[in-house]
Amino acid sequence: VLNGLRSRVALQVDGGLRTGRDVVIGALLGADEFGFSTAPLIAAGCIMMRKCHLNTCPVGVATQDPVLRKRFKGTPEHVINFFFYVAEEVRALLAEMGYTHLDQIIGDTDLLEKRALIQHWKARGLDFSKMFFKPDAPHEAVHWTERQKHPIDDVLDRKLIELAKPALEARQPVSIELPIRNVDRSTGAMLSGEVAKRFRHKGLREDTISVKLTGTAGQSFGAFLARGVSFELVGAANDYVGKGLSGGRIVIRPPENTKIVAAESIIVGNTVLYGATEGEAYFCGVAGERFAVRNSGVAAVVEGVGDHGCEYMTGGIVVVIGQTGRNFAAGMSGGVAYVLDEEGDFAERCNMAMVELEPVPEEDDLMEKLLHHGGDLDHKGRVDVSGDMTSHDEERLYQLISNHVHYTGSVRGREILDNWAAFRPKFRKIMPVEYRRALIEMERMRMGVAAE
C-alpha cells in the first residue's frame, strides 16, 4: 500500500464462499474479487458425491460416460439465479451499513467486529490486530483502481508474423532464429492465429514455419501452436507450455555447452500441454506438476514429471523416461502413457482408480529391424496417436524416444536406445480400463462389418 503497488493488483479471495455476507466480509478484509466454486456447482446439480476423479458422477456433472451425462439436469439459469441472490444479499447488507457500492468498503476493517463465540482460554490469546490493521492511506490506494496495460504492438509474435510472411502468403518454408525473454508470453499464439485465419485447421505442411528461439520463455510458450509451425527453444520455459497445442511441434532443450544434467533439471514449469489436442512435444529435462493435464491428442516425451501427471487425460501418448510424482493418471480416461520404472515402485505413485499397469512386451518384428539396422533406427516422423493403442507398444515407444533423441540430442534417451534390451522391460504401460474396452469393442465391430 505505502509503495503504491496495492492499487495495481487485484486481490481475489476464495474458499467456502456461499453467501452475500461472505462476500462483504471478504471485501472488508481487502478483497477485490471473489471466487465461487462449490456453491454454483451445487446450483447446477452437483450432489457432492466426491467422485469427480472416478468418471462415475451420478448426476452427469464430471464424467465422460454418455449414459451418466444424460442425467445432467442443470441449466445456466440456475447458476445465474444463485448469483442474483448473492448480489441481492450484498446490496441489502451495504444498504444496512449506509453504502451504495462494494468498492466503498474494500479494506475498511474498522467495520469488522470479533464475536467471542468460543469460550476457551486459548481463544483469548488470539491477536487479530495485524489482520485488521488499516494503513494510513487514501481509500483509492487500498484496493484495485489501476488497470494494467498489456500492449501487444511490439510483442515477439509481431516479429514472427512479419518474418513468416513468405509461408503465410505463399506457403514457402521459412526458418527464423530469435532470442526470447520471460516477458514474452504466449509466444506463437498470434502466429498460429494468422495460420488458422488463412488455412483453417488444416494448417501448413510440417516445418513450413521453423522457429528457433534462445533464452527463457514466458508463460504459455507455444500456446495453440498450429499445424506446420515448429518451435525449438534452447533454454527453458515457464508454466503452460503448449497450452491448447493444435498440431504444431514444440522442442525444448538446454544449451549444448551446459554443465547441468538435463535428466535431473527442471526445463518447463507446471500444467504443460493443458488441453492440447494435436501435435508433438519433446522436453529434454524435467517438467513440473500436472504434466499433460487434459491432453487429448498430443504425443509427448519428457525426462521426468511432478505430481498429478496425465491428470484427466483423454487421448494422446505420453512417455516419461525419468521419475514421476504421486497421483499419476488420476481421472485418466483415454490415451496411453509409458513410464520408465527403474526402481519398480511406480505403482505406489499411480492412481489406479481408472487405469491398469502392464509391461511393454517384446516384439519380434522390431528386434529384427534393430538387428538389420545395426541397432540404430533413425527418426521416423510423427507417431500415429489414432492407431490401435492395444498393440505395437514397443515399436511406438521406441519411435517416440528416437524422435526425442533426434530433436533434443537427449543423453538419457540415447542411453535407453543403446541399451534397449535392458531398458524395455522396465517400462510400464498405463492405459484406462474403459478406454481399452471401447477400443476392443470398436475393433470387434469393424471386423464384423469386414466379415459381412
C-alpha positions as CSV (number, residue, x, y, z in Angstrom):
1,V,0.0,0.0,0.0
2,L,2.7,2.5,1.0
3,N,4.7,1.8,-2.1
4,G,1.7,2.4,-4.4
5,L,1.5,-1.2,-5.6
6,R,-1.8,-2.4,-4.0
7,S,-3.9,-0.3,-6.3
8,R,-2.3,-2.1,-9.3
9,V,-3.1,-5.6,-8.2
10,A,-6.5,-7.4,-7.9
11,L,-6.7,-9.4,-4.7
12,Q,-9.0,-12.4,-5.0
13,V,-10.4,-14.4,-2.1
14,D,-12.0,-17.9,-2.3
15,G,-12.6,-20.9,-0.3
16,G,-16.1,-21.7,1.1
17,L,-17.8,-18.6,-0.2
18,R,-21.5,-19.2,-0.2
19,T,-23.5,-16.1,0.8
20,G,-23.6,-12.4,0.3
21,R,-22.3,-12.0,3.9
22,D,-19.2,-13.9,2.9
23,V,-18.6,-11.5,0.1
24,V,-19.0,-8.5,2.3
25,I,-16.6,-9.9,4.9
26,G,-14.1,-10.7,2.2
27,A,-14.3,-7.1,0.8
28,L,-13.8,-5.6,4.3
29,L,-10.7,-7.7,4.6
30,G,-9.4,-6.2,1.3
31,A,-10.6,-8.5,-1.5
32,D,-11.4,-7.0,-4.9
33,E,-12.6,-10.3,-6.5
34,F,-14.4,-13.3,-5.1
35,G,-14.1,-16.9,-6.2
36,F,-17.1,-19.2,-6.0
37,S,-16.9,-22.9,-7.0
38,T,-18.7,-25.4,-4.8
39,A,-21.9,-23.3,-4.3
40,P,-22.6,-22.6,-8.0
41,L,-21.6,-26.2,-8.8
42,I,-24.4,-27.4,-6.4
43,A,-26.8,-24.9,-8.1
44,A,-26.0,-26.6,-11.4
45,G,-26.9,-30.0,-9.9
46,C,-23.8,-31.4,-8.1
47,I,-24.7,-33.5,-5.1
48,M,-21.1,-33.7,-3.6
49,M,-20.5,-37.4,-4.1
50,R,-16.8,-36.7,-4.4
51,K,-16.4,-38.9,-7.4
52,C,-15.2,-36.3,-9.8
53,H,-11.9,-38.2,-10.5
54,L,-13.6,-41.6,-11.0
55,N,-15.7,-40.8,-14.1
56,T,-18.8,-42.1,-12.2
57,C,-20.6,-38.8,-11.3
58,P,-24.2,-40.0,-10.8
59,V,-25.7,-36.6,-11.9
60,G,-23.5,-36.2,-15.0
61,V,-21.5,-33.2,-14.0
62,A,-18.0,-34.6,-14.1
63,T,-18.0,-37.7,-16.3
64,Q,-17.2,-38.7,-19.9
65,D,-19.8,-41.6,-19.7
66,P,-22.6,-40.7,-22.2
67,V,-25.2,-42.6,-20.1
68,L,-24.3,-40.6,-16.9
69,R,-24.1,-37.3,-18.8
70,K,-27.7,-37.7,-19.9
71,R,-28.7,-37.4,-16.2
72,F,-27.4,-33.8,-16.1
73,K,-30.3,-31.5,-15.5
74,G,-28.6,-28.2,-14.7
75,T,-29.0,-25.0,-16.7
76,P,-27.1,-21.8,-16.9
77,E,-30.2,-20.0,-15.4
78,H,-29.8,-22.0,-12.2
79,V,-26.3,-20.6,-11.7
80,I,-27.3,-17.1,-12.7
81,N,-30.2,-17.1,-10.2
82,F,-27.8,-18.2,-7.4
83,F,-25.6,-15.2,-8.1
84,F,-28.6,-12.9,-8.3
85,Y,-29.5,-14.0,-4.8
86,V,-25.9,-13.5,-3.6
87,A,-25.8,-10.0,-5.2
88,E,-29.2,-9.1,-3.6
89,E,-27.9,-10.0,-0.1
90,V,-24.7,-7.9,-0.7
91,R,-26.9,-5.0,-1.7
92,A,-29.0,-5.3,1.4
93,L,-26.0,-5.5,3.7
94,L,-24.4,-2.5,2.0
95,A,-27.6,-0.5,2.4
96,E,-27.8,-1.5,6.1
97,M,-24.3,-0.2,6.6
98,G,-25.0,3.0,4.7
99,Y,-23.0,2.3,1.5
100,T,-24.1,2.2,-2.1
101,H,-21.2,0.3,-3.8
102,L,-19.0,-2.6,-2.8
103,D,-15.8,-0.7,-3.7
104,Q,-16.5,1.8,-0.9
105,I,-15.9,-0.8,1.8
106,I,-12.9,-2.7,0.4
107,G,-10.2,-2.8,3.1
108,D,-12.3,-1.0,5.7
109,T,-11.5,-3.3,8.6
110,D,-12.9,-0.8,11.1
111,L,-16.4,-2.2,10.3
112,L,-15.4,-5.7,11.4
113,E,-16.0,-6.8,15.0
114,K,-14.8,-10.0,16.6
115,R,-17.5,-12.0,18.3
116,A,-16.5,-14.1,21.3
117,L,-18.1,-17.3,20.2
118,I,-15.5,-19.6,21.7
119,Q,-15.3,-19.5,25.5
120,H,-11.9,-21.1,25.8
121,W,-8.8,-19.7,27.4
122,K,-6.8,-20.4,24.2
123,A,-9.1,-18.2,22.2
124,R,-8.4,-15.2,24.4
125,G,-4.8,-15.3,23.2
126,L,-5.6,-14.8,19.5
127,D,-4.4,-11.5,18.2
128,F,-6.2,-10.2,15.1
129,S,-4.6,-6.7,15.2
130,K,-2.3,-7.4,12.2
131,M,-5.2,-8.9,10.2
132,F,-7.4,-5.9,10.9
133,F,-4.6,-3.3,10.5
134,K,-5.7,-0.4,8.4
135,P,-2.8,1.6,6.8
136,D,-2.9,5.4,6.8
137,A,-3.5,5.9,3.1
138,P,-6.2,7.2,0.8
139,H,-9.1,4.8,0.1
140,E,-8.1,4.6,-3.6
141,A,-4.7,3.2,-2.5
142,V,-6.1,0.2,-0.7
143,H,-8.0,-1.5,-3.5
144,W,-7.6,-2.2,-7.2
145,T,-8.1,1.0,-9.1
146,E,-5.4,1.0,-11.8
147,R,-5.8,-1.4,-14.7
148,Q,-2.5,-2.8,-16.0
149,K,-1.7,-2.1,-19.6
150,H,-0.7,-5.0,-21.8
151,P,0.4,-3.5,-25.1
152,I,0.6,-6.0,-27.9
153,D,2.0,-3.7,-30.6
154,D,5.6,-4.8,-30.0
155,V,5.3,-8.4,-28.8
156,L,7.5,-11.1,-30.2
157,D,4.7,-12.6,-32.2
158,R,4.5,-9.4,-34.4
159,K,8.1,-10.0,-35.4
160,L,7.4,-13.7,-36.1
161,I,4.4,-12.9,-38.2
162,E,6.5,-10.4,-40.3
163,L,9.3,-12.9,-40.8
164,A,6.9,-15.7,-41.7
165,K,5.1,-13.8,-44.4
166,P,6.5,-16.0,-47.3
167,A,4.9,-19.0,-45.6
168,L,1.7,-17.2,-44.7
169,E,1.3,-15.7,-48.2
170,A,2.8,-18.3,-50.5
171,R,3.4,-21.5,-48.3
172,Q,7.1,-21.1,-48.7
173,P,9.2,-22.7,-46.0
174,V,10.9,-20.2,-43.7
175,S,13.5,-20.5,-40.8
176,I,13.6,-17.9,-38.1
177,E,16.1,-17.5,-35.3
178,L,15.5,-15.0,-32.5
179,P,16.2,-14.5,-28.7
180,I,13.3,-14.8,-26.2
181,R,12.8,-13.4,-22.7
182,N,10.5,-14.3,-19.9
183,V,8.3,-11.3,-20.6
184,D,7.4,-12.8,-24.0
185,R,4.2,-14.5,-23.0
186,S,2.0,-16.8,-25.2
187,T,4.7,-16.8,-27.9
188,G,3.3,-18.4,-31.0
189,A,-0.4,-17.8,-30.3
190,M,-0.8,-14.8,-32.6
191,L,1.3,-16.5,-35.3
192,S,-0.9,-19.6,-35.1
193,G,-3.9,-17.3,-35.3
194,E,-2.6,-16.0,-38.6
195,V,-2.1,-19.6,-39.9
196,A,-5.6,-20.5,-38.8
197,K,-7.1,-17.4,-40.4
198,R,-5.6,-18.3,-43.8
199,F,-5.5,-22.1,-43.8
200,R,-8.1,-23.1,-41.2
201,H,-7.4,-26.2,-39.1
202,K,-5.6,-27.9,-42.0
203,G,-2.7,-25.5,-41.4
204,L,0.5,-25.8,-43.4
205,R,2.9,-28.7,-44.3
206,E,5.1,-29.9,-41.5
207,D,8.0,-27.5,-40.7
208,T,6.8,-24.8,-43.1
209,I,7.5,-22.2,-40.3
210,S,10.5,-23.4,-38.3
211,V,11.4,-21.1,-35.4
212,K,14.5,-21.5,-33.2
213,L,14.5,-19.4,-30.0
214,T,17.2,-18.9,-27.4
215,G,16.6,-17.9,-23.8
216,T,13.9,-18.3,-21.2
217,A,10.4,-18.1,-22.4
218,G,7.5,-16.6,-20.5
219,Q,4.2,-18.3,-19.7
220,S,2.2,-20.2,-22.3
221,F,5.1,-20.7,-24.7
222,G,3.8,-22.3,-27.9
223,A,0.1,-21.9,-26.9
224,F,-2.3,-23.1,-29.6
225,L,0.6,-23.8,-32.0
226,A,-0.9,-24.6,-35.4
227,R,0.0,-27.3,-37.9
228,G,3.1,-26.5,-39.9
229,V,4.7,-24.4,-37.1
230,S,7.7,-25.9,-35.3
231,F,9.2,-24.2,-32.2
232,E,12.6,-25.1,-30.9
233,L,13.7,-23.4,-27.7
234,V,17.2,-23.6,-26.5
235,G,16.9,-22.7,-22.8
236,A,13.9,-23.1,-20.5
237,A,10.2,-22.2,-20.3
238,N,7.7,-21.3,-17.6
239,D,4.2,-22.7,-17.0
240,Y,1.6,-23.7,-19.5
241,V,3.9,-24.6,-22.4
242,G,2.0,-26.0,-25.3
243,K,-1.4,-25.0,-23.9
244,G,-4.0,-26.0,-26.4
245,L,-1.4,-27.3,-28.8
246,S,-3.2,-27.7,-32.1
247,G,-0.9,-29.6,-34.5
248,G,2.5,-27.9,-34.1
249,R,5.7,-29.2,-32.7
250,I,7.5,-27.9,-29.6
251,V,11.1,-28.9,-28.7
252,I,12.8,-27.6,-25.6
253,R,16.4,-28.5,-24.7
254,P,19.2,-27.0,-22.7
255,P,22.2,-25.3,-24.5
256,E,24.8,-27.8,-25.9
257,N,27.6,-26.4,-23.7
258,T,25.6,-26.5,-20.5
259,K,27.0,-28.3,-17.4
260,I,23.6,-29.2,-16.0
261,V,22.3,-32.8,-16.2
262,A,19.1,-32.5,-18.2
263,A,17.5,-35.6,-16.8
264,E,17.8,-34.1,-13.3
265,S,16.9,-30.4,-14.0
266,I,13.6,-28.6,-14.5
267,I,13.2,-27.3,-18.0
268,V,9.5,-26.5,-18.2
269,G,7.0,-25.4,-15.5
270,N,3.6,-26.7,-14.4
271,T,0.5,-27.5,-16.4
272,V,2.3,-28.3,-19.6
273,L,0.2,-29.3,-22.6
274,Y,-3.0,-28.3,-20.8
275,G,-5.9,-29.1,-23.2
276,A,-3.6,-29.9,-26.1
277,T,-5.4,-31.6,-29.0
278,E,-2.8,-32.5,-31.6
279,G,0.9,-32.2,-32.3
280,E,4.3,-33.3,-30.8
281,A,6.3,-32.1,-27.8
282,Y,9.8,-33.1,-26.7
283,F,11.3,-31.8,-23.5
284,C,15.0,-32.6,-22.7
285,G,14.6,-32.2,-19.0
286,V,12.0,-32.5,-16.1
287,A,8.6,-30.9,-16.1
288,G,6.6,-29.6,-13.1
289,E,3.2,-30.7,-11.8
290,R,0.2,-31.6,-13.8
291,F,2.1,-32.5,-17.0
292,A,-0.3,-33.2,-19.9
293,V,-3.4,-32.4,-17.9
294,R,-6.4,-32.9,-20.1
295,N,-4.2,-33.9,-23.1
296,S,-6.5,-35.2,-25.8
297,G,-4.2,-36.0,-28.7
298,V,-0.5,-34.9,-28.4
299,A,2.5,-37.3,-28.4
300,A,5.0,-36.1,-25.8
301,V,8.3,-37.2,-24.3
302,V,9.7,-35.8,-21.1
303,E,12.5,-36.9,-18.8
304,G,10.6,-36.6,-15.5
305,V,7.3,-35.1,-14.1
306,G,6.0,-33.8,-10.8
307,D,2.7,-34.8,-9.1
308,H,-0.6,-35.4,-10.9
309,G,1.0,-36.3,-14.3
310,C,-1.5,-37.2,-17.1
311,E,-4.4,-36.0,-14.9
312,Y,-7.8,-36.1,-16.8
313,M,-6.1,-37.1,-20.0
314,T,-8.5,-38.3,-22.7
315,G,-6.2,-39.0,-25.6
316,G,-2.6,-38.9,-27.0
317,I,0.6,-40.6,-25.8
318,V,3.0,-39.6,-23.0
319,V,6.4,-41.1,-22.5
320,V,8.3,-40.4,-19.2
321,I,11.9,-41.6,-19.2
322,G,12.5,-40.5,-15.6
323,Q,11.0,-40.1,-12.2
324,T,7.3,-39.3,-11.7
325,G,5.4,-37.7,-8.8
326,R,2.4,-39.0,-6.9
327,N,-1.1,-39.4,-8.2
328,F,-0.1,-40.2,-11.8
329,A,-3.1,-40.8,-14.1
330,A,-5.8,-39.5,-11.8
331,G,-9.0,-39.3,-13.8
332,M,-7.3,-40.5,-17.0
333,S,-10.0,-41.8,-19.3
334,G,-8.1,-42.1,-22.6
335,G,-4.8,-42.3,-24.4
336,V,-1.8,-44.2,-23.1
337,A,1.4,-43.4,-21.1
338,Y,4.7,-45.2,-20.9
339,V,6.7,-44.7,-17.7
340,L,10.3,-45.9,-17.1
341,D,10.1,-47.7,-13.7
342,E,13.7,-48.4,-12.8
343,E,13.0,-48.8,-9.1
344,G,9.9,-50.9,-9.5
345,D,7.8,-48.7,-7.3
346,F,5.8,-46.7,-9.8
347,A,2.5,-48.5,-8.9
348,E,2.7,-46.8,-5.4
349,R,2.6,-43.4,-7.1
350,C,0.0,-44.2,-9.8
351,N,-3.7,-43.6,-9.2
352,M,-5.2,-47.0,-10.1
353,A,-8.8,-46.0,-9.9
354,M,-9.3,-45.9,-13.7
355,V,-6.2,-47.4,-15.2
356,E,-4.2,-50.7,-15.4
357,L,-0.4,-51.2,-15.5
358,E,1.2,-53.7,-17.8
359,P,4.7,-54.4,-19.1
360,V,5.7,-53.4,-22.6
361,P,6.1,-56.8,-24.5
362,E,8.9,-57.6,-26.8
363,E,8.1,-57.5,-30.5
364,D,10.0,-59.8,-32.8
365,D,9.5,-57.5,-35.8
366,L,11.1,-54.6,-34.1
367,M,14.1,-56.7,-32.9
368,E,14.6,-57.8,-36.5
369,K,14.6,-54.2,-37.7
370,L,17.1,-53.2,-34.9
371,L,19.4,-56.1,-35.9
372,H,19.1,-55.2,-39.6
373,H,19.9,-51.5,-38.9
374,G,22.8,-52.3,-36.6
375,G,20.8,-51.2,-33.5
376,D,20.0,-47.8,-34.8
377,L,16.6,-46.9,-36.2
378,D,16.7,-43.3,-37.3
379,H,14.0,-40.7,-36.7
380,K,10.8,-41.9,-38.5
381,G,8.4,-38.9,-38.2
382,R,5.2,-38.5,-36.3
383,V,3.6,-41.3,-34.3
384,D,0.0,-42.0,-35.2
385,V,-2.0,-41.3,-32.0
386,S,-5.2,-42.5,-33.6
387,G,-3.9,-46.1,-34.2
388,D,-4.6,-49.2,-32.2
389,M,-3.3,-48.4,-28.7
390,T,-3.8,-52.0,-27.5
391,S,-0.8,-53.3,-29.5
392,H,2.5,-52.3,-31.1
393,D,3.7,-50.8,-27.9
394,E,7.4,-51.5,-28.2
395,E,7.6,-50.0,-31.7
396,R,5.6,-47.0,-30.7
397,L,7.7,-46.4,-27.6
398,Y,11.0,-46.9,-29.5
399,Q,9.9,-44.5,-32.2
400,L,8.9,-41.7,-29.7
401,I,12.2,-42.0,-27.8
402,S,14.1,-42.0,-31.2
403,N,12.2,-38.8,-32.1
404,H,13.1,-37.3,-28.7
405,V,16.8,-38.0,-29.3
406,H,16.6,-36.7,-32.9
407,Y,15.1,-33.4,-31.9
408,T,16.8,-32.8,-28.5
409,G,20.0,-34.8,-28.5
410,S,19.0,-36.3,-25.2
411,V,21.8,-38.1,-23.4
412,R,19.2,-40.1,-21.4
413,G,17.2,-41.0,-24.5
414,R,20.4,-42.2,-26.3
415,E,21.4,-44.3,-23.3
416,I,18.0,-46.0,-23.4
417,L,18.1,-46.7,-27.1
418,D,21.6,-48.0,-26.9
419,N,20.6,-50.5,-24.2
420,W,17.1,-51.2,-25.4
421,A,17.0,-54.8,-24.4
422,A,17.8,-53.9,-20.8
423,F,15.5,-50.8,-20.5
424,R,12.4,-52.1,-22.4
425,P,11.3,-54.5,-19.6
426,K,11.5,-51.6,-17.1
427,F,8.8,-49.6,-18.9
428,R,5.2,-49.7,-17.7
429,K,2.2,-49.0,-19.9
430,I,-0.6,-47.1,-18.3
431,M,-4.0,-47.5,-20.0
432,P,-7.5,-46.7,-18.9
433,V,-9.7,-49.8,-18.4
434,E,-12.8,-48.4,-20.1
435,Y,-10.7,-47.0,-23.0
436,R,-9.2,-50.4,-23.7
437,R,-12.7,-51.9,-23.5
438,A,-14.0,-49.4,-26.0
439,L,-11.1,-49.9,-28.4
440,I,-11.6,-53.7,-28.3
441,E,-15.3,-53.3,-28.9
442,M,-14.8,-51.0,-31.9
443,E,-12.3,-53.5,-33.4
444,R,-14.8,-56.3,-33.0
445,M,-17.4,-54.2,-34.7
446,R,-15.0,-53.3,-37.5
447,M,-14.1,-57.0,-38.0
448,G,-17.7,-58.0,-38.0
449,V,-18.5,-55.4,-40.7
450,A,-15.5,-56.6,-42.7
451,A,-16.6,-60.2,-42.5
452,E,-20.0,-59.4,-43.8
